[in-house]
Amino acid sequence: MEATDYIPKKYFNLWYELFKKSSGRLLCNPVDGKLVFVRYRFDDMDSYKELQQNYKRLTTPIIETKRSFLKKIKIRLGL
């Protein structure tokens, strides 16, 4: 399976480290710009899915949520 991606420059090193640990291989040199263009190949779909899942998991921002006032009171009272 062949694929192409545009990776943001700040995440390219992270993506490349994950890619080296997978069973994929690059078909051409990455082309540098605002986004880094990469073309690669995998022999099986599972390795490709694992790379995509790991990359998405590491680059997704963490969103903090605030507790409501009633929830804070319940926690303090031990309910």
N, C-alpha and C positions, 0 to 999 in steps of 0.2 A: 504494500500500500504506500503510495507516494502522497506527500502533503507539503503545503507551503504555508508559512505563517509570517506575520509581521509582529515582531516582539518589541515592546518599548525598550529603548536603550538602557534605562536604569534596571530593567529586569533580565537583560540578556545573559549576564554572568550566571544568575540563578538558573535560568532555563538551560543554559549550556551544561552546567554541572549535573542537572537532572538528566539531560540527554545523554551525557557520557556514561551514566550508570545504567541506561536502558540498552536495548539491543538494536537501536536504530543506527543509521549511518547518513552522513550528510552527502547530498548529491552535488552540491556546489558550495563554494565559499560564501559565508554570510556577507550580505551587502549592507554596508553601514550607511545610516542616514538618521533622520529623526526616529524612524522605526527601523529595526534591523530585519531585513528580508532573509528568511532561511528556507531552504528546500531540502527535505529529508525523506528517508524511506524506512519503513518497518516491515519485517517479514510476517509478523502476526499482529492482529488487532488488539490483543490484550496488553502488549507492551505500549502501544500507542495510547490506549485509554488510560493506562497507569501514569504515563508521562503527563497527559493532559490534566488528570485529576490532581496529581501532586503539584503541578504548576499553579493550577487554579486555587488549591488550598493554601499555598504559600503567598499568593499575591492578592487574595481577597482581604480587603480592610476589615478590621474588627470594629463592630459598632456596639458601643456601650449603651445600655438602657438604664433609665432611672426608675427606682421603685416609687410607687404611690405612697402617699402619707399613711393610708390605712394599712398597707402592707408592712411599712416600717413599724407601726404600732403592734401589729400581730407578731412580728418577729421578736420585738422586745418583751412582749408578754409571754412568749413561748407558745403561742397558739398555732 
